[in-house]
Amino acid sequence: MSNSTYARVSDAARFRMMLELIGPAFAAGVWSPLGATSFSFYREIPLGAAYEMETRVLSWDDKWASLPPPFVPPPLCRTQH
C-alpha cells in the first residue's frame, strides 16, 4: 500500500461513518469539513495484504470531532496439525 492510499482510504472510512451517524442531517444543510489529517506509520501493510479499519469517535466539542481510523491487520490464520 502506498503512502497516498492511507489518506484516500481514511477519507472514505470517515465519510461512511459520518453518513451512518448523521446522514439525514446532510439533507438539512449540515456539512462535514476535513480540518486536518496526520499519519504515524508504525509498520508496513504489504501490497495486497488484508487489513481492517476501526473508525471511532475519539473526542468532540462544539466545533470539531476527532475520528481516528487506525489500520489494523486481521488476526493471523494459524494452521492446526
N, C-alpha and C positions, 0 to 999 in steps of 0.2 A: 504494500500500500504506500503510495507516495505521500509526502507531507501535505500537499494541497487537498488530498482526498479526505483527510481528517476534518478539515473545515467544512467541506461540502456535505459530508455525511452527518456531521454535528448539526448543521443548519437544518437539514431535513428532519432530524430527530426532534429538535426543539420545536419546529413548526408543527409537527404531528402532535406533540404533547400539548401545545397551545390550542390546537383545534379540538382536542379531546376535552381540555379544561374549560375553555371559554369560546368554543366555536360559534354558538349563536350570537354572541356579543359582537362578532365581526360584522354582522349584518346591521347592527345598530351604530356602526361608526367607530368601534374600538379598534385600535391598531397596536401592533407589537413591533417596535423598532429594535434593532440589534445595537446595543450600546458599545460592546467591546467583546473581543474574544482573546483567549490566551490558551496556549497549549504547553504542556510539560510532557516530554517524551521519556518514558521510563524504559520501555523495551520495544523492539520492533514487532510489528504484525506482518509476517511474511506475505508476499503476494499470493492471493488466492486462499489464504487461511480464513477459517470461520472466526467470527467474533460476535459479541452481543453488546448492546448499549443499554445502560441502565439510567435513563434520564429521570431526574427527580428535581423537585423544588428544594433548594438548599436554604434560601432565605429570601425575604421580600420586605419592602417598605411601601410608602405611598407612591413612589415613582418607579422603582426598579425591582426586578426579581433575578435571582441567580439560579440558573438551570444548568448545572454541570453534567454533561453526558459522558461518563468515563467509558472507554472501550475495554471490554472485559473478555478475555479468551474463554471459550466454553470449557467445561470440565474435560479433562483428558480422558480418552477412552483407554481402558486397560483390558487387555485380553486375559481371560482366565483359562488356566490349563488344568 
